Amino acid sequence: MIRGLRTAVYPVPNLAEAKAWYARVLERTPYFDAPFYVGFSVGGFELGLIPDGEPGTAGVRVYWGADNAEAEVGRLVDLGAEIYEALQEVGGGIRVAGLKDPFGNVFGVIENPSFKPGDVQ
């Protein structure tokens, strides 16, 4: 049975640079750090990085939760991300944005007042 988002894996051309950037973005160090994979635990979910990959915007779109999407988009831009899709309301108080990380991947941000962290399994 599918239970929901567990891991989003981003290919990166330079694992060390990506690990440092995402440590700043996620404000935590990785829980798993090996030459073949770096994993960050974020609110019961995982953001993984794999080396020697080919980043791009055509892959699966993954959104990471934020209490204040506007503030988070600003913080990510300050850390070197670029706006890919501007912050927009999509209904029901849900706001989403897409940013390009320095490696070419789209990092989605979502503010969703309906999300209940206690439902995560």
ZITABEL-V130568 format. One record per helix or strand of 2 or more residues. SS is the DSSP state (~ for helix, > for strand). FROM is the first residue (numbers start at 1). LEN is the number of residues. If there is no record, write none. Layout:
SS;FROM;LEN
SS;FROM;LEN
This chain:
>;7;5
~;15;12
>;32;3
>;37;6
>;45;6
>;63;3
~;69;10
>;82;10
>;94;7
>;106;6
~;117;3
